[in-house]
Amino acid sequence: MLYSSTIGSGPDLVLLHGWGFNSELFNDLIDQYKNQYRITKIDLPGHGRSDNVDGGLNEWCNEIIKILPNNPILLGWSLGGLLAIKIATQIKISELILVASTPNFVQNSDWKYGINEDNFLQFSDTLELNLSKGLKRFVGLQTQDKVQLKMLNQSIDKFPATTIALNQGLEILLTTDLLDEFSQLQIPIKVALGDHDTLVPYRISNWYDKAKIKTQVLNTGHLPFLHKDFTL
């Protein structure tokens, strides 16, 4: 069973976090928007308070779909963005918001907007040696707000991801290519990127612009939703 929590009133907004983290990451964002939206945060399979789910991308998305409200706005950060894209191809959603995310995270001969696979594996190996320490160091590079940093670090310690889920999530990030599916979506899409992001190169904004997708590039790293200028 997946953990979820809902608060606020208004149109349904669902938040999907990234690899290794948990939905507590969104608490500041929720406080900011809970009077405008009915917000549901979900811990991904094997992350936070959620049970492991056998399988990969399809199985994870199927479990998430089971607890989604009807026709929600779906916001996905990083790995959560990949899941959100896949879900948008399967059920009706009213809007897709991608935060530091892309239909394909890994560079190849036809896709220059990803990260080099070796660099990605090196990054993940470093994190997996000591996940808590690695995530805290990563978060420390994303924000200078000490209160924000303390909250994020506490959530990392309190709700760790399982090794199984980390391996599944990494496999999803490394092997998923949703470019074709993404190009066929007929729903409103918005994107937020960080111009110092080392995992999702901000130059992908050019690709999104060509696809006529509204894109905001903020002076931040891989956590744009923590930036004061981030807006839904």
Legacy VTK file of the C-alpha trace (Angstrom):
# vtk DataFile Version 3.0
C-alpha trace
ASCII
DATASET POLYDATA
POINTS 232 float
0.000 0.000 0.000
1.198 3.506 -0.794
1.146 6.313 1.740
-0.759 9.460 0.846
-2.006 12.527 2.692
-4.484 15.180 1.532
-4.980 18.733 2.757
-6.532 21.979 1.527
-9.417 22.914 -0.728
-9.801 23.651 -4.422
-8.796 21.776 -7.591
-6.999 18.489 -6.925
-3.208 18.748 -7.097
-1.087 15.613 -6.647
2.639 15.759 -5.857
5.115 13.011 -6.824
8.658 13.269 -5.427
11.963 11.987 -6.765
14.388 9.118 -6.232
15.542 8.457 -2.674
13.380 11.137 -1.065
9.812 11.215 0.278
6.782 13.474 0.122
7.811 15.526 3.181
10.031 17.357 0.705
6.921 19.214 -0.490
5.730 20.516 2.900
6.714 24.159 2.279
5.034 24.076 -1.135
1.907 22.577 0.416
1.769 25.292 3.097
2.017 27.901 0.367
-0.786 26.532 -1.823
-3.182 24.608 0.452
-5.701 27.458 0.348
-5.794 27.285 -3.456
-5.671 23.538 -4.067
-6.721 20.277 -2.481
-3.235 18.782 -2.335
-2.367 15.104 -2.118
1.230 14.078 -1.477
2.256 10.488 -2.122
5.317 8.512 -1.044
6.576 6.548 -4.051
6.795 2.747 -3.734
9.404 1.720 -1.167
10.022 5.364 -0.252
8.998 7.039 2.981
5.983 5.268 4.463
5.017 3.292 1.342
5.448 -0.461 0.869
7.645 -1.877 -1.847
5.947 -2.682 -5.154
7.283 -5.472 -7.367
8.191 -4.492 -10.925
9.162 -1.205 -12.483
7.647 1.829 -14.184
4.291 0.271 -15.117
3.722 -1.376 -11.755
4.673 1.767 -9.833
2.309 3.880 -11.938
-0.523 1.383 -11.541
-0.262 1.600 -7.751
-0.201 5.412 -7.836
-3.223 5.542 -10.156
-5.248 3.533 -7.624
-5.150 6.408 -5.128
-5.395 9.412 -7.455
-8.439 11.712 -7.324
-10.407 12.221 -10.529
-8.823 14.419 -13.202
-6.073 15.912 -11.014
-3.302 18.361 -11.743
-0.232 16.123 -11.549
3.109 17.592 -10.470
6.169 15.386 -10.738
9.649 16.299 -9.584
12.641 14.459 -11.098
11.788 10.716 -11.137
8.247 11.735 -10.145
8.039 13.602 -13.447
8.733 10.444 -15.440
5.986 8.683 -13.498
3.636 11.625 -14.050
4.216 11.523 -17.817
3.482 7.808 -17.920
0.352 8.236 -15.798
-0.834 11.051 -18.097
-0.806 8.566 -20.992
-3.041 6.170 -19.035
-5.701 8.236 -17.269
-7.340 11.630 -17.604
-5.518 14.457 -15.843
-6.253 18.157 -16.158
-2.665 19.430 -16.238
0.900 18.118 -16.086
3.601 20.052 -14.233
7.167 18.798 -14.605
9.760 20.110 -12.149
13.416 19.418 -12.994
12.234 16.515 -15.092
12.316 15.197 -18.629
10.809 12.372 -20.712
14.288 10.810 -20.909
16.991 11.348 -18.280
19.877 9.666 -20.095
21.798 10.994 -23.088
22.001 8.957 -26.268
22.842 9.530 -29.920
19.362 10.927 -30.605
18.825 12.766 -27.320
21.319 15.392 -26.156
19.297 16.761 -23.257
20.073 13.998 -20.766
22.925 13.234 -18.421
25.785 10.951 -19.413
24.945 7.437 -18.186
28.366 6.928 -16.560
28.030 10.219 -14.683
24.553 9.214 -13.585
25.774 5.858 -12.267
28.657 7.547 -10.480
26.202 9.947 -8.815
23.889 7.112 -7.749
26.769 4.942 -6.502
27.983 7.807 -4.324
24.512 8.224 -2.842
24.008 4.521 -2.220
27.249 4.209 -0.229
25.552 6.261 2.464
22.104 7.337 1.304
21.291 9.644 4.203
24.640 11.432 4.064
24.568 11.606 0.266
21.045 13.041 0.073
21.835 15.607 2.774
24.942 16.717 0.904
22.885 16.912 -2.297
20.142 18.965 -0.614
22.765 21.213 0.988
23.848 22.265 -2.506
20.263 23.180 -3.432
19.237 25.621 -0.700
20.868 28.014 1.753
17.713 28.354 3.865
18.692 26.825 7.225
15.099 26.188 8.352
14.296 24.542 5.028
17.507 22.530 5.179
16.777 21.278 8.699
13.288 20.133 7.676
14.614 18.319 4.608
17.401 16.611 6.533
14.983 15.438 9.236
12.677 13.912 6.617
15.610 12.097 4.984
16.519 10.472 8.313
12.964 9.748 9.388
11.624 8.206 6.166
14.401 6.412 4.249
13.858 4.496 1.022
14.401 0.746 0.815
17.305 -0.721 -1.146
14.819 -2.519 -3.406
13.030 0.742 -4.240
16.300 2.574 -4.842
17.384 -0.070 -7.344
13.966 -0.045 -9.043
13.918 3.746 -9.242
17.427 3.876 -10.645
16.474 1.326 -13.292
13.450 3.440 -14.246
15.610 6.555 -14.556
18.250 4.801 -16.641
16.021 2.872 -19.041
12.836 4.920 -19.533
12.311 6.860 -22.750
8.892 8.522 -22.937
9.652 11.008 -25.711
7.087 9.556 -28.116
4.384 9.295 -25.451
5.120 12.802 -24.230
4.819 14.300 -27.719
1.329 12.843 -28.056
-0.109 14.305 -24.849
-3.025 16.674 -25.475
-3.177 18.373 -22.074
-1.791 21.627 -20.643
1.863 21.148 -19.636
4.149 23.421 -17.631
7.821 22.934 -16.821
10.147 24.390 -14.177
13.922 23.982 -14.474
17.007 25.081 -12.554
19.827 26.730 -14.470
22.416 25.083 -12.163
20.862 21.628 -12.358
23.499 18.931 -12.911
20.957 16.148 -13.528
18.515 17.806 -15.935
20.457 20.264 -18.135
18.548 23.554 -18.320
19.232 23.739 -22.061
16.332 21.302 -22.406
14.255 24.484 -22.087
15.018 25.005 -25.797
13.414 21.667 -26.597
10.386 22.437 -24.434
10.090 25.886 -26.036
10.044 24.355 -29.507
7.225 22.104 -28.339
5.386 25.282 -27.232
5.434 24.234 -23.588
5.477 26.978 -20.985
8.842 26.766 -19.219
10.260 28.714 -16.290
14.006 28.578 -15.614
14.996 29.561 -12.089
18.366 30.419 -10.561
18.606 27.132 -8.700
19.739 23.505 -8.904
17.698 20.304 -9.016
15.039 21.485 -6.534
13.352 24.442 -8.294
10.192 24.183 -6.180
12.209 25.364 -3.151
13.033 28.645 -4.908
11.112 31.740 -3.794
10.102 32.536 -7.381
8.670 29.115 -8.142
4.974 29.300 -8.995
2.401 26.699 -9.948
LINES 1 233
232 0 1 2 3 4 5 6 7 8 9 10 11 12 13 14 15 16 17 18 19 20 21 22 23 24 25 26 27 28 29 30 31 32 33 34 35 36 37 38 39 40 41 42 43 44 45 46 47 48 49 50 51 52 53 54 55 56 57 58 59 60 61 62 63 64 65 66 67 68 69 70 71 72 73 74 75 76 77 78 79 80 81 82 83 84 85 86 87 88 89 90 91 92 93 94 95 96 97 98 99 100 101 102 103 104 105 106 107 108 109 110 111 112 113 114 115 116 117 118 119 120 121 122 123 124 125 126 127 128 129 130 131 132 133 134 135 136 137 138 139 140 141 142 143 144 145 146 147 148 149 150 151 152 153 154 155 156 157 158 159 160 161 162 163 164 165 166 167 168 169 170 171 172 173 174 175 176 177 178 179 180 181 182 183 184 185 186 187 188 189 190 191 192 193 194 195 196 197 198 199 200 201 202 203 204 205 206 207 208 209 210 211 212 213 214 215 216 217 218 219 220 221 222 223 224 225 226 227 228 229 230 231
